Amino acid sequence: MINITINSKEERLEKEMDVMTFLSKKGIKKDSVVVLINEDVIKKDDFERVMIKDGNKIEILRFVSGG
Amino acid sequence: MNDILKIGEKEFKNRLFTGTGKFPDKHMIPKILKSSGSEMITVALRRVDFSMPEENVLEYIDKSVTLLPNTSGARDAKEAVKIARIAREAGCGDFIKIEVIHDMKYLLPDNEETVKATEILSKEGFVVLPYVMPDLITAKKLEDTGAAAVMPLGSPIGSNQGLKTKSMIEILIENISLPIIVDAGIGRPSQAAEAMEMGADAVLVNSAIANADDPESMAEAFSLAVKAGRKAYLAKIAETSSKAKASSPLTGFLHD
């Protein structure tokens, strides 16, 4: 088990996994989000390569309507 | 006539900028962009809500339109800078609207924090469009810290009150060399025309279009108003007078 935070909420994952797998588990399409791990934006091309590890602070953001 | 508005490296023929906020149906966004011909539109950045179906507002915006992500949600310069950097990293381009607000009643911006964020972001190569309370001293600081324009509010966001800060905006137009884009509070096309007649370089309208019964037509109305106001400004409006000045001859009457 690993402990991470997602959008400031604590969560546990059964193991380390790449960003793409993580998003699939959450039912989120990769094209619609911006992902940060420990304040760094992860490029979409790297989603399958970059691993989410114990202690990571994840932010999943998206562009929304705004004035 | 070549009346282009240059901001950063981009050239805009259309002086009506728009926003994506408040549309009940996002499918209206491409429609208002088409009917108005607007070439720049704002978006915001938020955390995904896992319980709600997600949508990417960028899908509704044609690639030819310049994206203007805002730093809404930022309560100080540090938070604004963070949002700007994320937006750029996410592929939104270099344009950023700095919006630093911690007053939740009137949504009035914090001019001081906005200047701080402008200084940091302009050094990092952002094209900074700061949203501010119209104030000459602040505007001069924005000039000095590398802003690409100044965006004074006409009245509180979404209030539709029009140009309540008119005389302060006029001071900016007269004394600041940067493009002045009136942003917030414009409630009707006549107010957009008024801003352009005064010499504003552009206006940003969101709520008044999104909240209209027919946003597509309203967007077109605003676009026409902005064009009319700009033409009038360039044609040099005649002076006002307290007395009448006859428009027909005062001699040769058909009576003695």
Boltz contact constraints between the chains, C-beta under 6 A:
constraints:
  - contact:
      token1: [A, 7]
      token2: [B, 47]
      max_distance: 6.0
  - contact:
      token1: [A, 32]
      token2: [B, 54]
      max_distance: 6.0
  - contact:
      token1: [A, 32]
      token2: [B, 56]
      max_distance: 6.0
  - contact:
      token1: [A, 34]
      token2: [B, 90]
      max_distance: 6.0
  - contact:
      token1: [A, 41]
      token2: [B, 86]
      max_distance: 6.0
  - contact:
      token1: [A, 41]
      token2: [B, 89]
      max_distance: 6.0
  - contact:
      token1: [A, 60]
      token2: [B, 48]
      max_distance: 6.0
  - contact:
      token1: [A, 61]
      token2: [B, 45]
      max_distance: 6.0
  - contact:
      token1: [A, 61]
      token2: [B, 47]
      max_distance: 6.0
  - contact:
      token1: [A, 62]
      token2: [B, 48]
      max_distance: 6.0
  - contact:
      token1: [A, 62]
      token2: [B, 54]
      max_distance: 6.0
  - contact:
      token1: [A, 63]
      token2: [B, 43]
      max_distance: 6.0
  - contact:
      token1: [A, 63]
      token2: [B, 45]
      max_distance: 6.0
  - contact:
      token1: [A, 63]
      token2: [B, 56]
      max_distance: 6.0
  - contact:
      token1: [A, 63]
      token2: [B, 57]
      max_distance: 6.0
  - contact:
      token1: [A, 63]
      token2: [B, 58]
      max_distance: 6.0
  - contact:
      token1: [A, 64]
      token2: [B, 44]
      max_distance: 6.0
  - contact:
      token1: [A, 64]
      token2: [B, 46]
      max_distance: 6.0
  - contact:
      token1: [A, 64]
      token2: [B, 57]
      max_distance: 6.0
  - contact:
      token1: [A, 65]
      token2: [B, 20]
      max_distance: 6.0
  - contact:
      token1: [A, 65]
      token2: [B, 21]
      max_distance: 6.0
  - contact:
      token1: [A, 65]
      token2: [B, 57]
      max_distance: 6.0
  - contact:
      token1: [A, 66]
      token2: [B, 21]
      max_distance: 6.0
  - contact:
      token1: [A, 66]
      token2: [B, 42]
      max_distance: 6.0
  - contact:
      token1: [A, 66]
      token2: [B, 43]
      max_distance: 6.0
  - contact:
      token1: [A, 66]
      token2: [B, 44]
      max_distance: 6.0
  - contact:
      token1: [A, 66]
      token2: [B, 70]
      max_distance: 6.0
  - contact:
      token1: [A, 66]
      token2: [B, 72]
      max_distance: 6.0
  - contact:
      token1: [A, 67]
      token2: [B, 19]
      max_distance: 6.0
  - contact:
      token1: [A, 67]
      token2: [B, 21]
      max_distance: 6.0
  - contact:
      token1: [A, 67]
      token2: [B, 42]
      max_distance: 6.0
  - contact:
      token1: [A, 67]
      token2: [B, 206]
      max_distance: 6.0
